[in-house]
Amino acid sequence: MATATQNGRPVRRGTRRTSVAPRPAALEFLIFEDNVGRYHWTIVDGAGENLGQSGGFVSHDDAERAARVVRDNAGEARLERRLPDPPVDLAARRDAATEDDSDAERWLDEGGSFSSEAVRQWPARR
């Protein structure tokens, strides 16, 4: 029995381009000392962008230990969506303020300022 030959286009045998999902940028924890001698860690992405920074620590070792805790446990952290705080009703607040409060508020809005001496002389509220 004879087989038929194919007279179609030849099959290309080359590399096919496939879309590969980009790998997430490598993250790096960096520890640095600030101008007042406190140590912080910061998370930096592969492009050098700062993604987050810690509060201050007394020593380099404390900052490094905290960075390791964050790094080791970040995968287990929950991401919760929080609703924004409700807007403040400024009109209701202004109505509730006493005359002295609104005068002080207006004065500050117009560019007034306090000196530390004036604050010490101001009577305390009870």
C-alpha positions as CSV (number, residue, x, y, z in Angstrom):
1,M,0.0,0.0,0.0
2,A,1.4,3.4,-0.9
3,T,1.2,6.4,1.3
4,A,0.3,9.8,0.0
5,T,2.8,12.6,0.2
6,Q,1.9,15.9,1.7
7,N,2.3,19.0,-0.5
8,G,1.6,21.6,2.1
9,R,3.9,24.2,3.7
10,P,7.0,22.8,5.3
11,V,6.9,22.6,9.1
12,R,9.1,25.1,10.8
13,R,11.3,23.7,13.4
14,G,12.4,26.7,15.4
15,T,11.9,28.2,18.8
16,R,8.5,29.3,19.7
17,R,8.1,32.4,21.8
18,T,6.0,31.8,24.8
19,S,4.9,34.4,27.2
20,V,6.5,33.8,30.6
21,A,5.0,35.5,33.6
22,P,7.6,37.9,35.0
23,R,9.2,36.9,38.2
24,P,8.4,39.0,41.2
25,A,11.2,41.5,41.9
26,A,13.7,40.3,44.4
27,L,13.2,41.9,47.8
28,E,16.0,42.8,50.1
29,F,16.1,43.9,53.8
30,L,18.6,46.6,54.4
31,I,19.6,47.8,57.9
32,F,20.9,51.3,58.4
33,E,21.7,53.7,61.2
34,D,20.0,57.1,61.2
35,N,21.5,60.5,62.2
36,V,20.6,60.0,65.9
37,G,22.1,56.5,66.3
38,R,18.9,54.5,65.9
39,Y,18.9,51.5,63.6
40,H,16.1,50.7,61.1
41,W,15.4,48.0,58.5
42,T,13.9,48.8,55.2
43,I,12.5,46.6,52.5
44,V,13.8,47.4,49.0
45,D,12.6,45.9,45.7
46,G,14.8,44.9,42.8
47,A,14.4,48.4,41.3
48,G,15.7,50.0,44.5
49,E,12.3,51.3,45.5
50,N,11.7,51.6,49.3
51,L,8.6,49.5,50.1
52,G,8.6,49.9,53.9
53,Q,10.6,50.9,56.8
54,S,10.7,49.9,60.5
55,G,10.7,52.1,63.6
56,G,14.0,52.7,65.4
57,F,16.0,50.1,67.3
58,V,18.7,50.6,69.8
59,S,21.2,48.2,68.1
60,H,22.0,46.8,64.8
61,D,21.3,43.3,66.2
62,D,17.8,44.3,67.4
63,A,17.0,45.7,63.9
64,E,18.3,42.6,62.2
65,R,16.4,40.3,64.5
66,A,13.1,42.3,63.8
67,A,13.8,42.2,60.1
68,R,14.2,38.4,60.2
69,V,10.9,38.0,62.1
70,V,9.1,40.0,59.5
71,R,10.8,38.2,56.6
72,D,10.2,34.7,58.1
73,N,6.5,35.4,59.0
74,A,5.3,37.7,56.2
75,G,3.9,34.8,54.2
76,E,1.5,33.9,57.0
77,A,0.3,37.4,57.5
78,R,-3.4,38.2,56.7
79,L,-4.2,41.1,54.4
80,E,-7.3,42.8,55.8
81,R,-9.2,45.4,54.0
82,R,-10.0,48.2,56.3
83,L,-12.8,50.7,55.7
84,P,-11.7,54.3,55.9
85,D,-12.7,56.4,58.9
86,P,-16.0,58.1,58.4
87,P,-15.6,61.8,57.4
88,V,-15.6,64.3,60.2
89,D,-18.7,66.6,60.4
90,L,-16.9,69.9,60.8
91,A,-20.1,71.9,61.0
92,A,-21.3,69.9,63.9
93,R,-18.0,70.2,65.7
94,R,-17.9,74.0,65.1
95,D,-21.5,74.3,66.6
96,A,-20.4,72.3,69.7
97,A,-17.3,74.5,70.2
98,T,-17.4,77.3,72.7
99,E,-16.9,80.9,71.6
100,D,-13.3,80.9,72.9
101,D,-12.5,77.7,70.9
102,S,-13.9,79.1,67.6
103,D,-12.0,82.4,68.1
104,A,-8.8,80.5,68.6
105,E,-9.5,78.2,65.6
106,R,-10.2,81.3,63.4
107,W,-7.0,83.0,64.7
108,L,-4.9,79.9,63.8
109,D,-6.6,79.7,60.4
110,E,-5.5,83.3,59.7
111,G,-1.9,82.5,60.4
112,G,-1.6,83.0,64.1
113,S,0.9,81.0,66.1
114,F,1.7,80.1,69.7
115,S,4.8,80.7,71.7
116,S,5.8,78.3,74.4
117,E,5.5,81.1,76.9
118,A,1.9,81.7,75.9
119,V,1.0,78.0,76.1
120,R,2.4,77.8,79.7
121,Q,0.2,80.8,80.7
122,W,-3.0,79.4,79.1
123,P,-5.4,78.1,81.8
124,A,-5.9,74.3,81.8
125,R,-9.4,73.0,80.9
126,R,-11.2,70.9,83.5
